């Protein structure tokens, strides 16, 4: 069995695409996934499954759409991939000043180089990024809501969902508890 972290994009933001985590957990359990745990309302789910990630991601998207009536991109990482992602972070959480944050954009697939170059054009004094594989690490010296760089993630032309570093680490501790 493989431990997966599923990151759902765009649910429970404002009044649209509402999914109760208890309902999501129940759906995943009826799909045969085990040890299902959710974290906060923004679509973070851990579970164990035998399936391969690509087929599982599509199956989750299909079932969520059928059950809740709207499409939701699902980005999966195995527990091992997730731990490597944390180790690969080039920014130090310990040296953050007031108002600064580290955000992590999880991408559905690796973007083309020309697209990552385009995103890097939006790096500026307040914001910077580090792109490795299917992750974009954002170091923001202001709110993500005010970041020109963060708003340019769609230029990568791949589905993405962003989590703050606190959530990234919390999911990691939940993975450890699941093992």
N, C-alpha and C positions, 0 to 999 in steps of 0.2 A: 504494500500500500504506500502511496505517495501522499505526503502532506502538501496541500496547495493553499495559497493565499489568493482569493478572488477579490479583485478591486472593481467594483461596479461604477460606471461613469454616469454622472448626471442624475442620480436619484435623490429625492428628498431635498431638492434645492427649491426654495420658495414653495409655491402651491402645486407645482407640477411634478409628475412622475413620482408619486408617493408610494412607497412600499414599507410596510411595517416589518421590522427585522424578524419578529416572531413568524410572520407569514413567509418570509424568505427562507428562514431556517427550516420551516416545515416543508416547503417545496423541495429544498435540496435533500432533505431526508427521504422524501417520497421518491426521489430520483436514485436512491440507493447510496448516497454519499454518507459517510459516517463521521462521528466526532465533530459535528457542525457547531461552530461558534461564531457569533457575530460581535462586532465592535462598533459602537456608536451608530448613528442613523445614516451615515454617508456611504454605506455600501461596502463594508469590509467584512469578509467572511473567510474563516479557516475551516478546512475539512480534510478528510482522507478519501482517496479514491484510487481505483485500479487503472482508470482510463489515462490515455495520453493527453497532454495539455491541449493540443489543437482541436481534437474531437470533443473534448470535454468543454472547452470554451464555447464552441458552436452549440453544443447541446444545452448548456446553461442559457445562452442567449435565446435559443428557440423556446425553451420552457418558460423563461421569465416573460418573454413577449406574449406567449400564449396565455399564461396565467394572469398577468397584470395588465395586458392590453396595450403595451407600448414597448418599443425596442430599447434595450439597454446593452451597450457594449460591456463585455466582461473581459478583463485583462487578468491572466493567471500567471503566477510564479510558483515554482516549487519552493519548499522550505530551504533547500540548498542554494538555489538561485537567489532567494531573498537575502540570505545571510551574506552572500558574496556582494550583493548590491550595497548592503550597509558597509561592508569593509572597503568598498571602492569609493566611498564618499570622500572627496578631496577637501572638504571644508570641516573645520573644527567647531563642534557645537559649544565647546568650553570657552571659545574666544568671542562668542556673539555679544554684541553691544545692544543696549536698549533699542528696540524697534527692528533689529535685524532678525532674519529667519533663514532657515534652510528648508526648501520645499523640494519634493521629488516628483517628477512627472514620469509615470509608468506608461510606456508606449506599447501598443499592440504588436508592432513589428519594428525592426530597425529601419530608420529613415534613410533615404538616399543622401549621399554626401552633399549634393548641391542644395538640398533642403536644410541640412544642418548648417551649412555655410550661410544660408539666408537668415536663419535664426540668429547666428552669431553677429550678424550685422546690427542687431538690436541690443547687443551688450553695451553698457555705458557705465559711467562712474558708479551710479547707485546699484546696478545689477550685473551679475555675471553668471555664466553657466558652464557646466562641464557635461559633455555628452559622451556616454559610453554604452555602446550597444543599443538596448531598448530602454535606456533610462536617461533622463535629463535632470541633473542636479542643479537647482537654482539657489544662488546665494543672493538674497535680497536685503538691501539696507533700508528698505521702506516696506510698507504694507504690500502684500501680493495684489491687492486691489488697485494700487497705484503704479504697479510695475508694467512698463512698456514691454519688457522682455517676456514676462509671463503671458501677456495677452497675444504674443506672437506664436505660441505653441502650435496653433492650427496650421501655420505655414509648413510644418513638417509633413503634413498630408497623411498622417496616420492617427488612428484613435488614441487618445491619451487621457489619463486621469491623474490628478495631482493630489498628493498627501503632504501634510506638514511633517517635519521630522519627528515631532512628539508621537504622532500616530504611527509613523514607520517603526519607531522603536517599540511602542506598545504592542504592535502586531508581532514583532520579533519575540517579545517575552511570552506572548500567547502561544506562539509556535513551540517554544521551549516547554511550556506547560502541557502541550498536546502530545509531545514525544513520549 
